[in-house]
């Protein structure tokens, strides 16, 4: 794997996480979904609603570390201590 420049890695993280926000009216109704954090806060402030963030896990509950490796017992030899502490491993 070739090492990417820091700005490229930061841009990728931003792209991967930018559409994780939603706006709710506080009564369980989603008023706006899959938007950037800035857009969610602007929309929420105009209407007095709340902002939430989707969980980064997929619907299967599989936990993936920053390198795209599943955090599981089978992969324990290639995972770091941080993976276990950050993703609730074994």
ROLODREN-193257 format. One line per 10 residues: their letters; for each residue x, z, y of N, C-alpha, C. Coordinates in steps of 0.05 Angstrom, whole numbers, plus 5000, padded with zeros to 4 digits. Example, Ala and Ser with C-alpha at 12.3 -4.5 7.8 and 13.67 -1.06 7.14 Angstrom:
# ROLODREN-193257
as> 5264 5156 4886 5246 5156 4910 5264 5156 4934; 5257 5142 4955 5273 5143 4979 5258 5157 5001
***
This chain:
# ROLODREN-193257
xxxxxxxxxx> 5017 5000 4977 5000 5000 5000 5018 5000 5025; 5013 4982 5043 5029 4981 5067 5018 5001 5087; 5036 5011 5103 5029 5031 5123 5018 5017 5148; 4993 5024 5156 4981 5012 5179 4989 5028 5204; 4989 5016 5227 4995 5031 5252 4972 5051 5257; 4979 5072 5271 4960 5094 5276 4934 5083 5289; 4937 5065 5308 4913 5056 5322 4894 5041 5303; 4906 5026 5284 4889 5012 5264 4875 5032 5246; 4888 5053 5238 4875 5073 5221 4853 5088 5236; 4858 5094 5262 4838 5107 5278 4814 5089 5283
xxxxxxxxxx> 4819 5064 5287 4797 5044 5291 4780 5043 5265; 4793 5043 5242 4778 5042 5217 4761 5067 5213; 4772 5090 5219 4756 5115 5217 4732 5114 5236; 4736 5105 5260 4714 5102 5279 4693 5084 5268; 4700 5061 5258 4681 5042 5247 4666 5054 5224; 4680 5069 5207 4667 5080 5183 4647 5103 5190; 4651 5116 5212 4634 5139 5219 4616 5136 5243; 4617 5113 5256 4602 5111 5282 4572 5110 5279; 4561 5102 5257 4532 5100 5254 4520 5122 5237; 4530 5146 5240 4521 5168 5224 4502 5187 5238
xxxxxxxxxx> 4492 5180 5261 4476 5198 5277 4446 5190 5277; 4429 5210 5281 4400 5205 5283 4388 5224 5304; 4364 5218 5313 4350 5235 5332 4324 5243 5320; 4317 5268 5322 4292 5279 5311 4277 5293 5333; 4251 5293 5331 4234 5306 5352 4230 5335 5347; 4242 5346 5327 4240 5375 5321 4216 5381 5303; 4200 5361 5296 4177 5365 5279 4180 5349 5253; 4204 5341 5247 4209 5326 5223 4207 5296 5225; 4202 5286 5248 4200 5257 5252 4226 5246 5263; 4237 5226 5249 4261 5213 5257 4254 5192 5278
xxxxxxxxxx> 4264 5196 5302 4257 5178 5324 4277 5155 5328; 4301 5159 5319 4322 5139 5321 4342 5144 5298; 4352 5124 5284 4369 5128 5261 4392 5108 5261; 4414 5117 5249 4438 5100 5246 4449 5089 5272; 4455 5107 5290 4466 5100 5316 4491 5115 5321; 4506 5107 5342 4530 5122 5349 4523 5149 5361; 4543 5166 5362 4539 5193 5373 4530 5191 5402; 4543 5174 5417 4536 5172 5446 4507 5162 5449; 4500 5142 5435 4472 5132 5437 4452 5153 5429; 4458 5168 5408 4440 5189 5399 4436 5210 5420
xxxxxxxxxx> 4458 5219 5433 4456 5240 5453 4441 5230 5478; 4446 5206 5486 4432 5195 5510 4402 5194 5504; 4394 5183 5482 4366 5181 5475 4353 5208 5472; 4367 5227 5460 4356 5254 5456 4353 5269 5483; 4373 5266 5500 4371 5280 5526 4348 5270 5543; 4343 5244 5542 4321 5232 5558 4294 5244 5549; 4291 5251 5524 4265 5259 5513 4264 5288 5505; 4286 5303 5507 4286 5331 5499 4286 5335 5469; 4298 5316 5454 4298 5318 5425 4325 5327 5415; 4328 5329 5389 4352 5339 5376 4368 5316 5363
xxxxxxxxxx> 4394 5320 5361 4412 5301 5348 4422 5312 5322; 4423 5296 5302 4434 5304 5276 4454 5284 5266; 4469 5292 5246 4489 5274 5235 4485 5272 5205; 4484 5248 5195 4482 5244 5166 4506 5254 5152; 4502 5264 5128 4524 5273 5111 4541 5249 5103; 4567 5252 5101 4584 5229 5094 4583 5223 5065; 4572 5240 5048 4570 5235 5020 4549 5213 5015; 4553 5198 4994 4532 5179 4987 4510 5193 4972; 4488 5180 4966 4465 5192 4954 4470 5202 4925; 4491 5193 4913 4497 5202 4885 4510 5230 4885
xxxxxxxxxx> 4519 5239 4908 4533 5265 4909 4562 5264 4902; 4573 5240 4897 4601 5237 4891 4617 5242 4916; 4637 5258 4913 4654 5265 4936 4679 5247 4936; 4685 5234 4958 4708 5216 4960 4726 5226 4982; 4753 5226 4976 4772 5235 4996 4778 5212 5015; 4797 5217 5034 4803 5197 5055 4815 5172 5044; 4828 5173 5020 4841 5150 5008 4821 5135 4990; 4796 5144 4988 4777 5131 4971 4777 5139 4942; 4790 5161 4936 4792 5171 4908 4770 5192 4904; 4756 5190 4882 4735 5209 4876 4748 5236 4871
xxxxxxxxxx> 4736 5257 4883 4746 5284 4878 4732 5295 4853; 4746 5295 4831 4735 5304 4806 4758 5315 4789; 4750 5328 4767 4769 5340 4749 4787 5319 4737; 4776 5296 4731 4791 5274 4718 4814 5264 4736; 4811 5267 4763 4831 5257 4782 4848 5280 4793; 4848 5303 4781 4862 5326 4791 4892 5322 4795; 4904 5304 4780 4933 5300 4782 4941 5284 4806; 4922 5268 4817 4929 5251 4840 4917 5262 4866; 4903 5284 4865 4891 5296 4889 4908 5318 4900; 4905 5323 4926 4921 5344 4939 4904 5370 4941
xxxxxxxxxx> 4917 5391 4950 4903 5417 4954 4882 5414 4975; 4888 5398 4996 4869 5393 5017 4843 5380 5007; 4846 5362 4988 4822 5349 4977 4804 5370 4964; 4815 5388 4950 4799 5409 4936 4786 5428 4956; 4801 5435 4977 4789 5454 4996 4769 5440 5015; 4774 5415 5023 4757 5401 5041 4732 5390 5028; 4733 5383 5002 4711 5371 4989 4698 5388 4968; 4705 5414 4968 4692 5433 4949 4698 5427 4920; 4723 5420 4915 4731 5414 4887 4730 5438 4869; 4743 5435 4846 4743 5454 4825 4751 5480 4835
***
